[in-house]
Each structure stands twice: as structure tokens, then as C-alpha cells.
Amino acid sequence: MNKWLRFLDGHIYKLPVWLVNILGLCIVAVVGFLDGITGSDYSFSVFYFVTVAFVAWYIGRESAILVALSGSVSWSVADIVAKRYHENLLALFWNDVVKLSLLLFGAYVISEIKCRLNYEEKLARTDQLTGIANRRRFSEVADDEIRRSRRYNDPFTVIYLDIDNFKTVNDTQGHSEGDRLLLQVASTITTVIRESDTVARLGGDEFGLLMPETDGDAAVTVATKIHAGLKAQIEQYWPVTFSIGMVTYLKAPASADEMIRVADQLMYEVKNNGKDELRHLIVT
């Protein structure tokens, strides 16, 4: 069941919003037609609600309200065609109000649940201090990039950055100052990278950067800009430097863990040999 739902999610989210809206409107129209021609022996009420819930989940509240209104009209017309209430106009009006209320309530509840789930999911993948991705999100993006690289044979680069002497800042200036330093590092890196790149705080004073479709030369250019930007924006305020390990994969690694491990190892080689440098490895 979960596999089927993931398959459905993967395809529906790729569709244009307008297309899903039209799909929802068409479904309630078809349901209303079937509801009308089958008479009073069969109930189609659940299908109106499911269609509204579908649109609320995948598109949002506004679109779901539109489908709910259309569904309510289709439902009412079906009742008239099927002569369920004959000439009892009061009963017809009352049930129309109840139907519309039910569908609107469903649109609100389902869209609210979806919004809350999206918010919780974002929190689970975001570093609470800096607002950038956390290690979990970084690993997920890395897994996706590894699969994409295997499929299209495109290179990509990962950077592992550590703040040298960060502990000294915490010990001498306080943790609030250390937090300010981390925020500035995240901000500086973010201003340099592309929208398609992913920067993450991997833990403590360590940051990761994943750059899709980036070969060795382009990676060195970006890493040099990052290092220079950090020195200009940060070293004048805090007594720190930056050790950077960078790996360009022309052939995709076995896993995200292996990718991070190799970049981390390069970073520690820099720290053990004087710090404040960049070490680059190209894996073919």
C-alpha cells in the first residue's frame, strides 16, 4: 500500500496544478452524472468527498474549495434528476446546505492536515539554528544525486567544511557568539552557491555542500569563492579559519555515507596539516 502511495505521489506532484484542478472538476462531474442516472438505489456520496480530499491533499485549500462547490452542485443536480426528494423543496435545500458544508469541511480539514505534515517534515529536515538543511536532508539529497549521476553519467562535487578554533569562540566569547558565527557561515555560503546546490549543517561546526553537475574546475572556482568570502566576512570578527575537503565524483560513489566519509577524511587531513586550506580529490 505504501509503495503504491509513493508511486502515486511521485507522479501526481509532477502534474501542473491546472491539470489536477481540471481532473478534480471532471471527476465530480462524472460522479454526479452516475449518481443521477442510477437513481436512489446507490449512494455516491463518498466519491464526492474523496475527490475533494484528493485535490485538497495534492493542490491545496483554494482548489479544493472550488471542487467542493462544483461537487455540491453536481450532487444536488443528481438528486433532482434521480427525484430523491420529489417536490419537498425544504428537504432539498437543507440537504444541499449539508452537502456543501460537508465538502467544505473536508477541504479545510484535509488541506490543514497536509499543511501541518509539510511543516513537520520541513522541521525534521532543517537545522533549527541556521535554517539550512540538516544532515538528514543532506543525505537524502545526496542519495538522489547519486542515482541521477548513475543514470546520466554526470559529475557532481561535495564539499565538507569545518570551522577551525570554533571551540575557542564558544569558550571565550560564549555560545551565543558561537551561534552568531554559525549563522554567518551559513549565510555566506548561501550567497555564493546556486539554487540547485544544497548546503547543510552536518553537525556542530561542520557544513556540507552538494553541487550537482559540477566538475573539478567548476568546483575549485566555487570553493575558492566560498573560502574567500568566509575569510572576508568572518575572520575579521572571529579568530577562526576554515578547513575544506572537496571531492568531485566523475563516477558515482556507492552511497551517500561513503561520499561524506571521503570528503570528511580530506577535511581532517587539512586540519592535521596546518588548517585553513582546501584539499581536492577527483574520483574517476
N, C-alpha and C positions, 0 to 999 in steps of 0.2 A: 504493500500500500504506500509506504513512504517513498519507495523508488518511483512509483507511478506519479506521486505528487511532485517529486523533484523534477521529473521529466516534463510534467505539465507546466510547472513554474518556469523552467528553462525556456520553454517555447512561447508561452503567453507574454512574458515580460519583454520579449523581443518584438512583439507586435506594436504598431503605432497605437496611440491612445484612441484616436478617432475610429480606428478599425474595431477595437474592443467595444467602444460605445455603440457602434452600429450593430455589432454582433449581439450585444445585450438587448437592444431595441427590437431586433429581428426575432430573437428568441421569445420575448414576451408577446410579440405579435402572433407567432406560430402557436404558442401555448394558448393564447386567447382564442385563436381560431379552432383549435382542437377541443378546447373547453366548451365552446359554443355548440359545435356540431355533435358532440357526444351526449348532450342533454344532461339531465340531473343524476344519471346513474354513476358517473365517475367524477372524482374530485381532482382538480389540477392545482389546488392552492399552493402546495409545496413547491411546484415548479416556478411560480411567480417569485416566491421568496428566495429560492435557490439562485435564480437569475440575478436578482438584486444583490444578494450576498456575493456572488461571483464578481460583479462589477465593483462593488464596494471594496473587495479584497485586492483586486488587481489594479484598479484605476484610482478610486478614492470616493469621498463622500459626495462631491458635487455631481459626478457622473451617475452615482448610484441613486441619488435623488431624482435625476431625470428619468432613469429607468423605472424607478418606483412609481412615478407619476404615470408613465406610459403603461406600466403593468396594471396599475389601478384602473385605468381607462379600459384596457383590454379585458380585464376581469369583469368589469361592470357590463361592458357590451356583450360578453359571453353569457352573463346571467340573463340579460334581456333576450338574447337570441334563443337561449335554452328555456325561456319562460319559467324561470325558477320561482319568481315572486309574483307572476301574473300582474294584477293591477294594484298591488299593495305598494304604493309609491313610498310610504313612510318606511316600510321594511327595506325597500331598495336603497333609499337614501342612507338609512342607518348602516346598512352593510357596506355601502360604498365608503362611508367615513371610516368604518372599522378596517376595511381592506387597505385603504390608503395609509392609515395610522400604523398598521402592522408592517407594511412595506417600508415606510419611512423610518420606523423604529429599527427595523432590520438593517437599513442602510447606515443609520447612525452607529448602531452597536458594532457591526462588523468592521466598519471603517475605523472606529475608535480602537478596537482590539488590534487591528493591523498597525495603526499608528504607534500604539504602545509597544507592540512587538518589535517594530522597526527601531524605536528609540532604545529599547533594552538591548537589541542586537548591536546597535551602534556603540552603546556604552561598553559592551563586552569586548569591543574591538578597538577602543580608543584609549590612549593614555590620558588619564584624568588630569594630570598637571599641564601637559603641553598641548593637548588637543590633537596631536598627530596619532598615527596608527600605533598600536601596541605590538608586542611580539606575536601574539596570536594572529592578528590581522596580517602582519608581515609574512608569516609562514604561509597563510592561505594565498596571498598574492604571489608568493614565490612558487608555490605548487602550481598555480595556474600558468605562470610564466614558463616554468619548466615544461609543462605539457605543450604549451604553444610553441616553444622553441624546438621541441622534438618534431612537431608536426610540420613547421615551416622552415626549420633549419636556420632560424635567425639567432644572432648573438644577443647576449644581454650581459649586464655588469651589475655586481653587487659591491657595495662599499660598507665597511664596518669601521666606525669611528669611535674613539674613546677620548674623553677629556682627561688630559694629564693633570695631576695635582688637584683633582676635584675634591678629594677628602680634606685637603688643606683649607680650601674655601669654606667647607662646612664647619671645620673645627675652629677656624679663626674668625670667620665673619658670620657664622650662624646658618642654620638650614634654610631660612627664608632667603638669604642671599644666594645659597646654592640653588634654590628653586628659580630665582631670577636668572641665574646663569643658564640653567637648563632651558628655560623659556626662550632666552635669546639665541641659544644654539639652534633650537628647533625653528625659530623664525628666520634666522639667517640662511639655513639650508633650504627652507621652503621658498625663499625668494629667488634662489638660483636655479632650482630644478624645473623640469617640465611638468605639465599637468598629468601626463601619463606615468610619471615616476612616482614611487611610493617611498616616503620617509617615515621611519618608525623609531620610537624609543624602545630599545630591546631590553633595557634594564638599567637601573642606577644611572651611571653616566655614559652609557653606551648607546649609540644610534646606528641604525641601518638604513641604507638607501638602495633601492632596486630600480634599475634603469633598463627598460625593455628596448630591444633593437638598438643596442649601443655597443659598438666595437671598441677595441683598445684605444685608438686615437681619440675618439669622441669622449670616452670615459676619462682619460687623462685630462682633457680640457675641462670637463665638468668638475672633476675632483680638485684641480688646481684652483678653479674659481671658488669652490667651497672653502678650501683651505685659506685662500687669501681673504675671502670675506669674513671668515671666523677670526682671523688674526686682526683684521681692521676693526671689527665691531666688538670684539670681546677681550682680546689680550690687553687693551689699554685700560680696561676696568677691573679685570681679574687676573691673578698671577697663574694663568693656565696656558697650556699648549694642547695640540691635538695630534694624536697618533692614528694613522689611517691605513687600513688594509683593504685592498681592492682586487677583485677577481673578475676577469672577463671570460665568459664561457662561450667559446665558439661551438662547443658540443655540450649539450645539456647534462648537468650532473644527475646522479641517481636520485637525489632527494633534496628538499629544502634544508634539512638538517645538515647534510653534507656541505651544501653551498655555504651556509652560515659558519660551519666549523672551519672551513678553509680560509674564509675571509677573516674570521676571528683569530686564527693562528697567525696570519700575516700581520694583523694589528699588534699582536703581542710580540712578534719579532721586532717591530718598530719600537715598542715600549722598552724592550730589553737591550736596544742598541742606540740609546740616546734620546728617544722620543721625538715628537714634533716633526714627523716625516710621513711620506706616503710610500707604501710598497705595493707594487702592482704585479699580478700574475695573470698570464693568459693561458687558459686551459683549452687544448685542441683535441 
